[in-house]
Amino acid sequence: MATTFKAGRVLQTSERSHVSRCNQSTTPDDWAPVAFAMTLDVEGDRVVLRLSGDADASVAVAIESALRHAVLYKSEVRDVDVVLGDVTYLDARVVGVLLGIGYELRKQQRALRMVSPSQSAARLFGILGLDRVLDIRDPDAA
């Protein structure tokens, strides 16, 4: 008799539940690609990265590449502002990229600021406890 694991306990084959297949599509009729935009500008002595839309895991590499090229591989010493006011979704992988860039900047005596985070971004920072360790600025401080 074969055994399977379900919810942390071993089940015998005779105890398995059967799942019927769904013959209907699960894709909604109004499906559309996720909207995301990123701009990178130099404003005085700062590099300003503006993110908008859904910053999910699929864009984390692009964000990291842009920031590394703009601030870590250039000879100019600049701090970084990440403007998150128009972000509707912020993935943990993107947060990890920002934390990694922030770490690299701190080693060079430079700063990373999160500017005017959207409600969803601010909530994620709070849940992760990052609101106590990141430099988060309101829109008027930018």
DSSP file (Angstrom, degrees, kcal/mol; ACC not computed):
  #  RESIDUE AA STRUCTURE BP1 BP2  ACC     N-H-->O    O-->H-N    N-H-->O    O-->H-N    TCO  KAPPA ALPHA  PHI   PSI    X-CA   Y-CA   Z-CA
    1    1 A M              0   0    0      0, 0.0     2,-0.1     0, 0.0     0, 0.0   0.000 360.0 360.0 360.0 129.3    0.0    0.0    0.0
    2    2 A A        -     0   0    0     10,-0.0    11,-1.3     1,-0.0     2,-0.3  -0.425 360.0-149.1 -79.2 153.7    1.4    3.4   -1.0
    3    3 A T  E     -A   12   0A   0      9,-0.2     2,-0.3    -2,-0.1     9,-0.2  -0.917  11.0-171.0-122.6 152.0    1.6    6.3    1.3
    4    4 A T  E     -A   11   0A   0      7,-1.9     7,-3.0    -2,-0.3     2,-0.5  -0.927  22.8-120.5-133.9 160.9    1.4   10.0    0.8
    5    5 A F  E     +A   10   0A   0     -2,-0.3     2,-0.4     5,-0.2     5,-0.2  -0.884  32.1 170.9-103.1 133.1    2.0   13.1    3.0
    6    6 A K  E >   -A    9   0A   0      3,-2.4     3,-1.7    -2,-0.5    -2,-0.0  -0.949  67.6 -18.4-144.4 122.1   -0.9   15.5    3.5
    7    7 A A  T 3  S-     0   0    0     -2,-0.4     3,-0.1     1,-0.3    -1,-0.0   0.857 126.6 -50.6  51.7  41.5   -0.9   18.4    6.0
    8    8 A G  T 3  S+     0   0    0      1,-0.2     2,-0.3     0, 0.0    -1,-0.3   0.534 119.5  92.2  81.6   6.3    2.0   16.9    8.0
    9    9 A R  E <  S-A    6   0A   0     -3,-1.7    -3,-2.4     0, 0.0     2,-0.4  -0.952  75.4-111.3-132.7 156.4    0.6   13.4    8.5
   10   10 A V  E     -A    5   0A   0     -2,-0.3     2,-0.4    -5,-0.2    -5,-0.2  -0.684  31.2-163.5 -87.0 131.6    1.0   10.1    6.6
   11   11 A L  E     -A    4   0A   0     -7,-3.0    -7,-1.9    -2,-0.4     2,-0.2  -0.910  16.3-128.0-114.0 143.2   -2.1    8.9    4.8
   12   12 A Q  E >>  -A    3   0A   0     -2,-0.4     3,-2.0    -9,-0.2     4,-0.5  -0.519  34.0-105.7 -79.4 157.6   -2.7    5.4    3.4
   13   13 A T  G >4 S+     0   0    0    -11,-1.3     3,-1.3     1,-0.3    -1,-0.1   0.853 119.7  58.3 -54.9 -38.7   -3.7    5.1   -0.2
   14   14 A S  G 34 S+     0   0    0      1,-0.3    -1,-0.3   -12,-0.1    -3,-0.0   0.688 102.8  55.3 -67.9 -16.2   -7.3    4.3    0.7
   15   15 A E  G <4 S+     0   0    0     -3,-2.0    -1,-0.3     2,-0.1    -2,-0.2   0.556  80.2 117.2 -92.5  -8.6   -7.6    7.6    2.7
   16   16 A R    <<  -     0   0    0     -3,-1.3     2,-0.3    -4,-0.5    -3,-0.0  -0.267  62.7-129.8 -62.4 141.4   -6.6    9.8   -0.2
   17   17 A S        -     0   0    0      1,-0.0     2,-0.4     2,-0.0    -1,-0.1  -0.677  20.4-127.6 -87.8 149.2   -9.2   12.3   -1.4
   18   18 A H        -     0   0    0     -2,-0.3     2,-0.5     0, 0.0    -1,-0.0  -0.797  15.4-153.4-100.4 139.4   -9.9   12.4   -5.1
   19   19 A V        -     0   0    0     -2,-0.4     2,-0.3     0, 0.0    -2,-0.0  -0.949   8.5-144.6-114.1 125.8   -9.8   15.7   -7.0
   20   20 A S        -     0   0    0     -2,-0.5     2,-0.2     1,-0.1     0, 0.0  -0.642  24.7-112.5 -87.0 148.4  -11.9   16.1  -10.2
   21   21 A R        -     0   0    0     -2,-0.3     2,-0.5     1,-0.0    -1,-0.1  -0.498  20.5-128.8 -81.1 147.5  -10.4   18.1  -13.0
   22   22 A C        -     0   0    0     -2,-0.2     4,-0.1     1,-0.1    -1,-0.0  -0.847  14.4-167.3 -95.5 127.0  -11.9   21.4  -14.1
   23   23 A N        +     0   0    0     -2,-0.5     2,-0.3     2,-0.1    -1,-0.1   0.343  61.6  90.9 -95.0   6.0  -12.6   21.7  -17.8
   24   24 A Q  S    S-     0   0    0      1,-0.0     2,-0.2     2,-0.0    -2,-0.1  -0.743  83.9-106.6-101.6 150.5  -13.2   25.4  -17.7
   25   25 A S        -     0   0    0     -2,-0.3    -2,-0.1     1,-0.1    -1,-0.0  -0.496  17.5-157.2 -70.9 141.3  -10.5   28.0  -18.2
   26   26 A T        +     0   0    0     -2,-0.2    -1,-0.1    -4,-0.1    -2,-0.0   0.367  63.7 104.2 -99.0   3.4   -9.4   29.9  -15.1
   27   27 A T  S    S-     0   0    0      1,-0.0    -2,-0.1     2,-0.0     4,-0.0  -0.749  73.9-126.4 -86.6 123.8   -8.2   32.9  -17.1
   28   28 A P    >   -     0   0    0      0, 0.0     3,-1.2     0, 0.0    -2,-0.1  -0.295  14.1-122.2 -67.1 155.2  -10.6   35.8  -16.8
   29   29 A D  T 3  S+     0   0    0      1,-0.3    -2,-0.0     0, 0.0     0, 0.0   0.785 110.8  53.4 -67.4 -27.3  -11.8   37.4  -20.0
   30   30 A D  T 3  S+     0   0    0      2,-0.0    -1,-0.3     0, 0.0     2,-0.0   0.053  77.5 148.2 -98.2  26.5  -10.5   40.8  -19.0
   31   31 A W    <   +     0   0    0     -3,-1.2    -4,-0.0    -4,-0.0     0, 0.0  -0.335  18.6 172.4 -62.9 139.0   -6.9   39.6  -18.4
   32   32 A A        -     0   0    0     -2,-0.0     3,-0.1     3,-0.0    -2,-0.0  -0.983  37.3 -91.7-145.0 153.2   -4.2   42.2  -19.1
   33   33 A P        -     0   0    0      0, 0.0     2,-0.2     0, 0.0     0, 0.0  -0.255  52.4 -95.1 -62.6 155.4   -0.5   42.3  -18.5
   34   34 A V        -     0   0    0      1,-0.1     2,-0.4    19,-0.0    19,-0.0  -0.514  37.8-128.6 -73.2 136.2    0.7   43.9  -15.3
   35   35 A A        +     0   0    0     -2,-0.2    19,-2.8    -3,-0.1     2,-0.3  -0.737  37.9 158.9 -90.0 131.9    1.6   47.6  -15.6
   36   36 A F  E     -B   53   0B   0     -2,-0.4     2,-0.3    17,-0.3    17,-0.2  -0.982  12.7-178.3-150.5 140.1    5.0   48.7  -14.3
   37   37 A A  E     -B   52   0B   0     15,-2.4    15,-2.2    -2,-0.3     2,-0.4  -0.991   2.6-174.1-140.3 150.3    7.2   51.7  -15.0
   38   38 A M  E     -B   51   0B   0     -2,-0.3     2,-0.4    13,-0.2    13,-0.2  -0.992   0.6-176.1-144.3 131.8   10.6   52.8  -13.8
   39   39 A T  E     -B   50   0B   0     11,-2.1    11,-2.8    -2,-0.4     2,-0.5  -0.980   7.8-161.1-128.2 146.4   12.5   56.0  -14.4
   40   40 A L  E     +B   49   0B   0     -2,-0.4     2,-0.3     9,-0.2     9,-0.2  -0.982  19.6 166.7-129.5 118.2   16.0   56.8  -13.2
   41   41 A D  E     -B   48   0B   0      7,-2.6     7,-3.4    -2,-0.5     2,-0.6  -0.889  33.7-129.3-129.6 158.0   17.2   60.4  -13.1
   42   42 A V  E     +B   47   0B   0     -2,-0.3     2,-0.5     5,-0.2     5,-0.2  -0.958  25.6 179.8-106.6 122.4   20.0   62.4  -11.7
   43   43 A E  E >   -B   46   0B   0      3,-2.7     3,-1.4    -2,-0.6     2,-0.4  -0.892  59.6 -59.8-125.6  99.2   18.8   65.4   -9.6
   44   44 A G  T 3  S-     0   0    0     -2,-0.5     0, 0.0     1,-0.2     0, 0.0  -0.508 120.8 -11.9  66.5-121.9   21.7   67.4   -8.2
   45   45 A D  T 3  S+     0   0    0     -2,-0.4    34,-1.4    -3,-0.1     2,-0.3   0.206 125.1  78.0 -96.2  15.8   23.7   65.1   -5.9
   46   46 A R  E <   -Bc  43  79B   0     -3,-1.4    -3,-2.7    32,-0.2     2,-0.5  -0.922  68.4-138.3-126.7 149.4   21.1   62.3   -5.9
   47   47 A V  E     -Bc  42  80B   0     32,-2.8    34,-2.9    -2,-0.3     2,-0.6  -0.918  25.3-155.3 -98.2 130.9   20.0   59.6   -8.2
   48   48 A V  E     -Bc  41  81B   0     -7,-3.4    -7,-2.6    -2,-0.5     2,-0.6  -0.939   9.5-169.7-116.1 117.5   16.2   59.3   -8.1
   49   49 A L  E     -Bc  40  82B   0     32,-3.1    34,-3.0    -2,-0.6     2,-0.5  -0.927   7.0-164.5-104.3 121.8   14.5   56.0   -9.0
   50   50 A R  E     -Bc  39  83B   0    -11,-2.8   -11,-2.1    -2,-0.6     2,-0.4  -0.935   5.3-171.4-110.2 123.7   10.8   56.3   -9.5
   51   51 A L  E     +B   38   0B   0     32,-2.4    35,-0.7    -2,-0.5     2,-0.3  -0.886   6.7 174.4-111.5 143.8    8.7   53.1   -9.5
   52   52 A S  E     +Bc  37  86B   0    -15,-2.2   -15,-2.4    -2,-0.4    35,-0.3  -0.994  44.7  12.0-146.8 152.5    5.0   52.9  -10.4
   53   53 A G  E    S-Bc  36  87B   0     33,-2.6    35,-2.2    -2,-0.3    36,-1.3  -0.561 112.8  -9.5  86.0-150.4    2.5   50.1  -10.9
   54   54 A D  E     - c   0  89B   0    -19,-2.8     2,-1.5    34,-0.2    36,-0.2  -0.763  55.9-167.4 -91.7 105.5    3.2   46.5   -9.8
   55   55 A A  E     + c   0  90B   0     34,-2.9    36,-2.8    -2,-0.9    39,-0.3  -0.674  30.1 163.0 -90.1  81.7    6.9   46.0   -8.8
   56   56 A D    >   -     0   0    0     -2,-1.5     3,-1.8    34,-0.2     4,-0.5  -0.283  56.2 -84.2 -96.6-176.9    6.8   42.2   -8.7
   57   57 A A  G >  S+     0   0    0      1,-0.3     3,-0.9     2,-0.2     4,-0.5   0.771 120.4  68.2 -60.5 -27.3    9.6   39.7   -8.7
   58   58 A S  G 3  S+     0   0    0      1,-0.2    -1,-0.3     2,-0.1     4,-0.2   0.711 104.3  42.4 -68.6 -18.2    9.8   39.8  -12.5
   59   59 A V  G <> S+     0   0    0     -3,-1.8     4,-2.2     1,-0.1    -1,-0.2   0.443  86.7  93.7-104.8  -1.5   11.2   43.3  -12.4
   60   60 A A  H <> S+     0   0    0     -3,-0.9     4,-2.5    -4,-0.5     5,-0.2   0.885  85.0  50.5 -60.0 -41.1   13.6   42.9   -9.5
   61   61 A V  H  > S+     0   0    0     -4,-0.5     4,-2.7     1,-0.2    -1,-0.2   0.896 110.0  50.2 -66.1 -39.8   16.6   42.1  -11.8
   62   62 A A  H  > S+     0   0    0     -4,-0.2     4,-2.4     2,-0.2    -1,-0.2   0.901 111.5  48.6 -65.1 -40.7   15.9   45.2  -13.9
   63   63 A I  H  X S+     0   0    0     -4,-2.2     4,-2.4     2,-0.2     5,-0.2   0.933 113.3  47.1 -63.8 -46.0   15.7   47.4  -10.9
   64   64 A E  H  X S+     0   0    0     -4,-2.5     4,-2.9     1,-0.2     5,-0.3   0.925 112.4  49.4 -62.2 -44.5   18.9   46.0   -9.4
   65   65 A S  H  X S+     0   0    0     -4,-2.7     4,-2.3     1,-0.2     5,-0.2   0.922 112.0  47.9 -62.3 -44.7   20.8   46.3  -12.7
   66   66 A A  H  X S+     0   0    0     -4,-2.4     4,-2.2     2,-0.2    -1,-0.2   0.925 115.4  44.4 -63.0 -45.1   19.7   49.9  -13.2
   67   67 A L  H  X>S+     0   0    0     -4,-2.4     4,-2.7     2,-0.2     5,-0.7   0.918 112.8  50.5 -68.4 -43.0   20.7   50.9   -9.7
   68   68 A R  I  X>S+     0   0    0     -4,-2.9     5,-1.9    -5,-0.2     4,-1.3   0.927 114.1  45.1 -60.9 -43.9   24.0   49.1   -9.7
   69   69 A H  I  <5S+     0   0    0     -4,-2.3    -1,-0.2    -5,-0.3    -2,-0.2   0.901 117.2  44.9 -65.8 -40.3   25.0   50.7  -13.0
   70   70 A A  I  <5S+     0   0    0     -4,-2.2    -2,-0.2    -5,-0.2    -1,-0.2   0.840 132.0  10.7 -75.9 -34.2   23.8   54.2  -11.9
   71   71 A V  I  <5S+     0   0    0     -4,-2.7     7,-0.3    -5,-0.2    -3,-0.2   0.704 126.9  42.7-122.4 -25.4   25.3   54.3   -8.4
   72   72 A L  I  <<S+     0   0    0     -4,-1.3    -3,-0.2    -5,-0.7    -4,-0.1   0.786 117.9  39.4 -97.2 -28.2   27.7   51.5   -7.7
   73   73 A Y  S   <S+     0   0    0     -5,-1.9     2,-0.2    -4,-0.1    -4,-0.1   0.451  99.3  87.9-101.5  -0.7   29.7   51.3  -10.9
   74   74 A K  S    S-     0   0    0     -6,-0.3    -4,-0.0     2,-0.2    -5,-0.0  -0.651  74.5-133.8 -96.3 154.6   30.0   55.0  -11.5
   75   75 A S  S    S+     0   0    0     -2,-0.2     2,-0.2     2,-0.1    -1,-0.1   0.731  79.2  97.0 -80.1 -21.3   32.8   57.2  -10.2
   76   76 A E  S    S-     0   0    0      1,-0.1     2,-0.8     2,-0.0    -2,-0.2  -0.470  75.2-132.8 -69.0 137.4   30.3   60.0   -9.1
   77   77 A V        +     0   0    0     -2,-0.2     2,-0.4   -31,-0.0    -1,-0.1  -0.823  42.3 157.1 -94.0 110.0   29.4   59.7   -5.4
   78   78 A R        -     0   0    0     -2,-0.8   -32,-0.2    -7,-0.3     2,-0.1  -0.983  36.4-133.9-135.4 145.3   25.6   60.1   -5.2
   79   79 A D  E     -c   46   0B   0    -34,-1.4   -32,-2.8    -2,-0.4     2,-0.4  -0.432  29.2-123.6 -84.8 170.8   23.0   59.0   -2.7
   80   80 A V  E     -cd  47 112B   0     31,-2.7    33,-2.8   -34,-0.2     2,-0.5  -0.966  17.3-166.3-127.2 133.5   19.8   57.4   -3.9
   81   81 A D  E     -cd  48 113B   0    -34,-2.9   -32,-3.1    -2,-0.4     2,-0.6  -0.968   8.0-160.8-110.2 131.6   16.1   58.3   -3.5
   82   82 A V  E     -cd  49 114B   0     31,-3.1    33,-3.0    -2,-0.5     2,-0.6  -0.951   9.1-154.1-112.8 111.6   13.5   55.6   -4.4
   83   83 A V  E     +cd  50 115B   0    -34,-3.0   -32,-2.4    -2,-0.6     3,-0.2  -0.767  21.3 169.1 -91.2 118.9   10.1   57.2   -5.0
   84   84 A L  E >   +     0   0B   0     31,-2.4    34,-1.7    -2,-0.6     3,-1.4   0.126  37.4 115.2-117.1  17.9    7.4   54.7   -4.3
   85   85 A G  E 3  S+     0   0B   0     30,-0.4    34,-0.2     1,-0.3    -1,-0.1   0.787  82.6  41.3 -63.4 -29.4    4.3   56.9   -4.3
   86   86 A D  E 3  S+c   52   0B   0    -35,-0.7   -33,-2.6    -3,-0.2     2,-0.5   0.213  83.7 121.6-105.0  14.7    2.7   55.2   -7.4
   87   87 A V  E <   -c   53   0B   0     -3,-1.4    34,-0.4   -35,-0.3    33,-0.3  -0.663  34.7-179.1 -80.5 126.4    3.5   51.6   -6.5
   88   88 A T  E    S+     0   0B   0    -35,-2.2     2,-0.3    -2,-0.5   -34,-0.2   0.704  74.3  18.7 -95.2 -23.8    0.4   49.5   -6.3
   89   89 A Y  E     -c   54   0B   0    -36,-1.3   -34,-2.9     2,-0.0     2,-0.5  -0.983  62.8-166.3-147.8 134.8    2.3   46.3   -5.3
   90   90 A L  E     -c   55   0B   0     -2,-0.3   -34,-0.2   -36,-0.2     2,-0.1  -0.960  15.9-146.9-127.3 113.1    5.8   45.8   -3.9
   91   91 A D     >  -     0   0    0    -36,-2.8     4,-1.9    -2,-0.5     3,-0.4  -0.443  20.7-121.9 -79.1 150.1    7.2   42.3   -4.0
   92   92 A A  H  > S+     0   0    0      1,-0.2     4,-2.4     2,-0.2     5,-0.1   0.807 112.3  59.4 -61.8 -30.2    9.6   41.0   -1.3
   93   93 A R  H  > S+     0   0    0      2,-0.2     4,-2.1     1,-0.2    -1,-0.2   0.897 104.9  49.1 -66.9 -38.0   12.2   40.3   -3.9
   94   94 A V  H  > S+     0   0    0     -3,-0.4     4,-2.5   -39,-0.3    -2,-0.2   0.909 109.8  51.8 -65.3 -41.3   12.2   44.0   -4.9
   95   95 A V  H  X S+     0   0    0     -4,-1.9     4,-2.6     1,-0.2    -2,-0.2   0.916 108.4  52.2 -59.8 -42.2   12.5   45.0   -1.2
   96   96 A G  H  X S+     0   0    0     -4,-2.4     4,-2.4     2,-0.2    -2,-0.2   0.889 108.0  50.8 -61.3 -40.1   15.5   42.6   -1.0
   97   97 A V  H  X S+     0   0    0     -4,-2.1     4,-2.5     2,-0.2     5,-0.2   0.934 111.2  48.1 -61.9 -46.0   17.1   44.3   -4.0
   98   98 A L  H  X S+     0   0    0     -4,-2.5     4,-2.4     1,-0.2    -2,-0.2   0.896 111.5  49.9 -63.8 -39.8   16.6   47.7   -2.4
   99   99 A L  H  X S+     0   0    0     -4,-2.6     4,-2.2     2,-0.2    -1,-0.2   0.903 110.7  50.3 -64.0 -40.6   18.0   46.5    0.9
  100  100 A G  H  X S+     0   0    0     -4,-2.4     4,-2.1     2,-0.2    -2,-0.2   0.910 111.8  46.5 -64.1 -43.4   21.1   45.0   -0.9
  101  101 A I  H  X S+     0   0    0     -4,-2.5     4,-2.5     1,-0.2    -1,-0.2   0.905 111.2  53.3 -64.3 -41.0   21.7   48.3   -2.7
  102  102 A G  H  X S+     0   0    0     -4,-2.4     4,-2.5    -5,-0.2    -2,-0.2   0.895 107.5  51.1 -60.3 -40.5   21.3   50.2    0.5
  103  103 A Y  H  X S+     0   0    0     -4,-2.2     4,-1.8     2,-0.2    -1,-0.2   0.925 110.6  48.3 -61.9 -45.9   23.9   47.9    2.2
  104  104 A E  H  X S+     0   0    0     -4,-2.1     4,-0.7     1,-0.2    -2,-0.2   0.892 112.0  49.8 -63.0 -39.4   26.4   48.6   -0.6
  105  105 A L  H ><>S+     0   0    0     -4,-2.5     5,-2.5     1,-0.2     3,-1.0   0.912 107.2  53.6 -66.1 -42.3   25.8   52.3   -0.4
  106  106 A R  H ><5S+     0   0    0     -4,-2.5     3,-1.8     1,-0.3    -1,-0.2   0.862 102.1  58.7 -61.3 -35.5   26.3   52.4    3.4
  107  107 A K  H 3<5S+     0   0    0     -4,-1.8    -1,-0.3     1,-0.3    -2,-0.2   0.782 108.4  46.6 -63.3 -24.9   29.6   50.7    3.0
  108  108 A Q  T <<5S-     0   0    0     -3,-1.0    -1,-0.3    -4,-0.7    -2,-0.2   0.183 122.7-106.8-100.2  15.0   30.6   53.7    0.8
  109  109 A Q  T < 5S+     0   0    0     -3,-1.8     2,-0.2     1,-0.2    -3,-0.2   0.855  81.5 126.1  61.5  36.7   29.2   56.2    3.3
  110  110 A R      < -     0   0    0     -5,-2.5     2,-0.3    -8,-0.1    -1,-0.2  -0.721  51.6-124.3-119.5 171.3   26.2   56.9    1.0
  111  111 A A        -     0   0    0     -2,-0.2   -31,-2.7    -3,-0.1     2,-0.4  -0.869   9.3-158.1-125.5 151.9   22.5   56.8    1.7
  112  112 A L  E     -d   80   0B   0     -2,-0.3    23,-0.6   -33,-0.2     2,-0.4  -0.998  18.5-171.7-123.3 125.3   19.3   55.2    0.3
  113  113 A R  E     -de  81 135B   0    -33,-2.8   -31,-3.1    -2,-0.4     2,-0.6  -0.953  19.5-144.3-120.2 139.1   16.0   56.9    1.1
  114  114 A M  E     -de  82 136B   0     21,-3.0    23,-3.2    -2,-0.4     2,-0.5  -0.905  26.8-156.2 -95.2 121.4   12.5   55.6    0.4
  115  115 A V  E     -de  83 137B   0    -33,-3.0   -31,-2.4    -2,-0.6   -30,-0.4  -0.878  57.0 -22.4-111.3 130.8   10.4   58.6   -0.6
  116  116 A S  S    S-     0   0    0     21,-2.8    -1,-0.2    -2,-0.5    22,-0.1   0.865  76.1-156.3  43.2  59.0    6.6   58.9   -0.2
  117  117 A P        -     0   0    0      0, 0.0   -32,-0.3     0, 0.0    -1,-0.1  -0.325  17.3-112.7 -63.0 143.7    5.8   55.2   -0.2
  118  118 A S     >  -     0   0    0    -34,-1.7     4,-2.9     1,-0.1     5,-0.3  -0.138  35.3 -97.1 -64.5 170.8    2.3   54.2   -1.3
  119  119 A Q  H  > S+     0   0    0      1,-0.2     4,-2.1     2,-0.2     5,-0.1   0.903 125.8  48.0 -60.4 -41.5    0.0   52.8    1.3
  120  120 A S  H  > S+     0   0    0    -33,-0.3     4,-2.0     2,-0.2    -1,-0.2   0.893 113.5  47.0 -68.8 -38.2    0.7   49.2    0.2
  121  121 A A  H  > S+     0   0    0    -34,-0.4     4,-2.5   -37,-0.2    -2,-0.2   0.922 112.9  48.9 -67.7 -43.4    4.5   49.8    0.2
  122  122 A A  H  X S+     0   0    0     -4,-2.9     4,-2.2     1,-0.2    -2,-0.2   0.885 110.2  52.2 -63.2 -38.1    4.3   51.5    3.7
  123  123 A R  H  X S+     0   0    0     -4,-2.1     4,-2.6    -5,-0.3    -1,-0.2   0.923 109.5  48.7 -63.9 -44.0    2.3   48.6    5.0
  124  124 A L  H  X S+     0   0    0     -4,-2.0     4,-2.4     2,-0.2     6,-0.3   0.917 110.3  51.2 -62.9 -43.3    4.8   46.0    3.7
  125  125 A F  H  X>S+     0   0    0     -4,-2.5     5,-2.0     1,-0.2     6,-1.2   0.905 112.0  48.2 -59.5 -40.5    7.7   48.0    5.3
  126  126 A G  H ><5S+     0   0    0     -4,-2.2     3,-0.7     3,-0.2    -2,-0.2   0.913 110.4  49.8 -66.0 -43.4    5.7   48.0    8.6
  127  127 A I  H 3<5S+     0   0    0     -4,-2.6    -2,-0.2     1,-0.2    -1,-0.2   0.898 114.6  44.9 -61.9 -40.9    4.9   44.3    8.5
  128  128 A L  H 3<5S-     0   0    0     -4,-2.4    -1,-0.2    -5,-0.2    -2,-0.2   0.534 112.0-120.3 -81.1  -6.3    8.6   43.5    7.8
  129  129 A G  T X<5S+     0   0    0     -3,-0.7     3,-1.0    -4,-0.6     4,-0.3   0.606  78.0 125.6  77.2  11.2    9.8   45.9   10.5
  130  130 A L  G >>< +     0   0    0     -5,-2.0     4,-2.8    -6,-0.3     3,-1.0   0.666  53.2  77.2 -78.4 -16.0   11.7   47.9    7.9
  131  131 A D  G 34 S+     0   0    0     -6,-1.2    -1,-0.2     1,-0.2     5,-0.2   0.699  95.3  51.8 -65.3 -16.6   10.0   51.2    8.9
  132  132 A R  G <4 S+     0   0    0     -3,-1.0    -1,-0.2    -7,-0.3    -2,-0.2   0.629 119.8  30.7 -91.7 -15.5   12.3   51.2   11.9
  133  133 A V  T <4 S+     0   0    0     -3,-1.0     2,-0.2    -4,-0.3    -2,-0.2   0.649 103.3  78.7-117.8 -21.4   15.5   50.7   10.0
  134  134 A L  S  < S-     0   0    0     -4,-2.8     2,-1.1    -9,-0.1   -21,-0.1  -0.574  82.1-116.3 -88.1 153.5   15.0   52.4    6.6
  135  135 A D  E     -e  113   0B   0    -23,-0.6   -21,-3.0    -2,-0.2     2,-0.5  -0.788  42.6-179.2 -85.9 100.5   15.2   56.1    5.9
  136  136 A I  E     -e  114   0B   0     -2,-1.1     2,-0.3    -5,-0.2   -21,-0.2  -0.918   4.6-168.0-110.2 124.9   11.6   56.7    4.8
  137  137 A R  E     -e  115   0B   0    -23,-3.2   -21,-2.8    -2,-0.5     5,-0.0  -0.816  18.8-123.4-114.0 150.3   10.6   60.3    3.9
  138  138 A D    >   -     0   0    0     -2,-0.3     3,-1.5   -23,-0.2     4,-0.4  -0.398  39.5 -98.0 -82.1 168.6    7.2   61.9    3.3
  139  139 A P  G >  S+     0   0    0      0, 0.0     3,-0.9     0, 0.0    -1,-0.1   0.806 121.5  58.0 -61.1 -29.9    6.5   63.6    0.0
  140  140 A D  G 3  S+     0   0    0      1,-0.2    -3,-0.0     2,-0.1     0, 0.0   0.700 100.7  57.6 -73.7 -17.5    7.2   67.1    1.3
  141  141 A A  G <         0   0    0     -3,-1.5    -1,-0.2     1,-0.2   -26,-0.0   0.548 360.0 360.0 -87.6  -7.9   10.8   66.0    2.3
  142  142 A A    <         0   0    0     -3,-0.9    -1,-0.2    -4,-0.4    -2,-0.1   0.490 360.0 360.0 -71.6 360.0   11.8   64.9   -1.2
